[in-house]
């Protein structure tokens, strides 16, 4: 009985060890890429690089960079910051333009994620706001007509 218990404890320890060694990437992960706009590579774009957990989707690591003259950026995540299958999300902004691109982390030490900037398009008010505005305007015009005739 004691031998079986010792064997079970050894098995649990081995599984725990294997799980702990596979919970990170096989080494540091260098992420690089080029940020382009409508006129080509963009110098001076702000770049945010997130690693999102493959299971939860939560951001587990973030690094920042600024592009060089050729629109190039590069960052290096530590081994403990990523796992194979995580999502590498790159967000770039420059003036009124922004862009996003993402890939799944592979087992290689280098991964390229390029980003194309697009002009930011302002959002229009929602449908309910337009209905409230229309009804309010109609009521105000109706009140004005009633007062004129009195």
N, C-alpha and C positions, 0 to 999 in steps of 0.2 A: 504494500500500500504506500509506504514512504517513498519507494523507488518511483512509483507512478506519479506521485505528487511532485517529486523533484523533476521528473521528465516534463510534466505539464508546465511547471514554472519556467523551465529552460525554454520550452516552446513559446510561451507567452513573451519571454524576454527577447527571443530571436525575432518574433513578429514585430514587437515594439521597436527593436533596433532597425529592422528593415523599413518600417513605416517612417521612422525619424530620418533615415538617410535618403528617402525618396520624396520627402516633403519640400525639398528645395531643388533648384535647377542644378545641373551637373557642374556648374562653375559660374563665374561672372558672365553677364549677358550685356554685350555692347549693342546698343540700338543707335542706328544712324539713319540719315535720310536727307533729302533735299526738299525745301519748301519753295514752291513756285507760285507766281501770280500771273496775271494776264500778260505781263511783259517778260516773263522768264523767272530765273532764280531771284529770291528776295533776300537782301542783306538786312539784318536787324530785326527779323521777325521773332517774336516771343514764342517759345515752344514749351509745352507741358507734356511730359511723357508719364502716363499712368500704367501701372500693372494692376489688372483686375483679376481677382481670384476666379479660377475656372468653375468653381461650384457656386459660390454666393454672388459673384459679380461685383463684390465690394472692392474698392481701391485699397490695395495692400502696400503699394509703394509709389512714390511720385518723385520725379527729378525734373529740373528745369534747364533750358538752354536758350541761347540766342544764336540765330543763324549768322554765318560768316558771309563773305563777299559772294561766294558761289551758291548761297542759299543752304549751305551745309550745316547740319547740327550733329552732335554725337554725345551720348551719355553712357555710363556703365552702371548697371544694377549689380549689387552684390549677390552672391550665390543664394543667400537666405531670403532674397526679396522676390523671387519668382519661381515658378514651377512650369514644367512642360505642359502646354494646354491652357495656361493663363492667357488673358487677352492683353496685348500691348496696345494702348490707345494713345495716339499722338494728336494734340490739339495745337494749332498754330494760329497766331493773330498778328496782323500788321495793319495799323490804321483802321480803316473801316472794312477790312477783309478778314475772313477767318476760314479755317478748314479743319477737317478731322479725318483721320484714317486709322484703321486698327487691323491687327493681324493676331493669329494665335502664336504663342511662343513655341518655337521648336527646340530641339536639343542642341542646336548649333551655338557657338559662342558669339556669333555676330548675326544681327538681323536688321534689315533695311525696311524703313517705313517712310515713304514719301508722302507729302501733303500738298494738295493743290488748293490755293486760297480762292475764295469766292466773295463777291461783295455781300455784306450783311443786308438782308432784306427786312425792313421794319414790319412788325406784325400789325395787322389791322385789328380793331376792336372785335370782340366776339359778337355773335348774333344777338344775345340777350341785351348787350349794351345798345346795339342799333335799334332794337324794339323799344327799349325804354326811352331812348332819345327821340324816336319818331312819335311815340305816344305823348311824351312831354311837350314836344313842339305842337302837336295837334291840339292839346288841351290849352296851351298858351294862346294859340291863334283863335280858338273857340271863345275863350274868355275875353279876348280883345274885341271880337265881333259883338258879343253880348253887351259890353260896356258902351260900344259905339251907338248901339240902337236904343239905349236907355236914356 
